[in-house]
Structures are given as structure tokens and as C-alpha cells.
């Protein structure tokens, strides 16, 4: 026996079926969209200050293209945040880490911001607790006014910050033997010379016997930060 369905009932069923189809499309799409959102930065293993440096570590969010990091004195307003060089942010197997170096003693905070589609996702940023930074001991003879160079700080000021004319070289596996920079020669202030490859710079300079030892490049303010070298080569 053939069932008889009124036109009104058919219209109702048509609306129900249309609604089911819409829901079946919208819900999975919403779930995918939610899954694609960048999460709030989650710090791991804490964050800490050390000798004229500070660091922070956080979990990997695969939805983030990368991260930017900023630092300021804990007592300063947010407008004082200074961006940390991208070279000092490194991705390891299970986490990211940023190292802020060349800091004077004091209390600081680091802000980490995820990046998505080339833009910072500021509402997912996170700020560390207060990080206490201490100074290195500079009581040795190298820092005495009686020593030949009056200081052993090289490219740094006596408070641990970089000198304004310091040249910072970020060394990686790819550029370790080819990296160069122009520096002023001590005897020819008006001239420049290419900075030799890192493996050559590691050898004692020919004039070490005359100067009492030490790297000429360090005396002239060229600085390749050890922490950066180790991290980039990992």
C-alpha cells in the first residue's frame, strides 16, 4: 500500500534534511577551524636569569609558524619591550628556547609571542615571571686600571651590555667557515679588513707574542657569542 504524504509534510521533511546537511558541514568545519588556532604560549622548566643573561623555554605549537620574543626591565612599562634577535630563538625537538644576552644586573621579564600567517598573535602571548640577572665577577687583574688594556670585557661594557660599536656574529653550521665582517685594524684606524673564517680566528694571532697574548679581534670589539654558537650548531 503506497503511503500518502501531504505537501506540507514533504516541505517539513525537506527542511529537516536541509538542516541536517548544513549541520554536517558546519560542525566539522568549525572543528577544523578551532584546531588550526594558535594556542597560548606555555612555558616549561621555568625561566630564569643568570650571569648577564636570561632565558625562557616553551612548548611547541604546530599551528604557530614561529615566535618573536621581547625583554624589558620588570619595573618598566610595556612600551619599553626590546625585541630579542631571532637568531637567539631556537627550536629543539620538543621545545623552543630564547636566550637574552648582554644584560646589566637587575630584574627582567621576557614576553614570547606566537606568529601565524606572518603576523604576531598578540592575544596568545605570555610573559615570564620576574627574572633576576646577576653580574660576572670582574675583580681580576685584566679589569684593573693597571693592566695594559684597562679591561678584559672585550666587546662588552663593564656592566655586561654590548658596546654600541660591537659587531655581533651569529655562527651556524652553514656559515662557520665562511662568516666574515669588516673590522678596524688597530694600527690602521681608517682601513678595514675582512674578518677571517671562524676556524682561522680560533688560532692564536701572529702578534700574540708581542701583545702578551689574547685575540686581536676580541680587543677590537668583535664578538661571537659562545651561547649562540653552541645553540645554533646543535
HUVEN-V547287 format. One line per field, one symbol per residue. phi: phi as a letter, one per 30 degrees, with the letter a starting at -180 (. if undefined). psi: psi as a letter, one per 30 degrees, with the letter a starting at -180 (. if undefined). burial: # if it has 16 or more other ideal C-beta (glycine too) atoms within 10 Angstrom, else .. Layout:
# HUVEN-V547287
phi = ???
psi = ???
burial = ???
This chain:
# HUVEN-V547287
phi = .ddccdddddddddddddddddddddddddddddddddddecdbhibacbdhaabbbbddcddcdlbcbbbaddddddddecddeedccbccdbacbbbcbicdelcbbcccbdbbhibdcddcdbcdddcccccddccddecdddddciacdhdcddcjddddcdcccccbedcecbdbadbddecbddcbbdddeedddddeddcdddcijjdeddddjdbcdddddddddd
psi = kkkjkleeeeeeeeeeeeeeeeefeeeeeeeeeeefkklkkjklgalllbjhlllkkllkjffkfallklklkffllfffkkkkkffgkkkaegllkkkklhklkaklkkkkklkkhgkkiffglkkllkkkkllljhflffgkfflegflgfcfllfgflkkfgkjkkjkleegegfkllklkkefiffllkkklleeeffkklfgeeefgllkeeeeggkkjkeeeeeeff.
burial = .....................................#..#.#...#.#..#######..#..#..#######.......#..#..####.....########....#######.#....#..##.##..#.#.........#........#####...#.#...######.......#...#...........##.#..#...#........############..##.##..
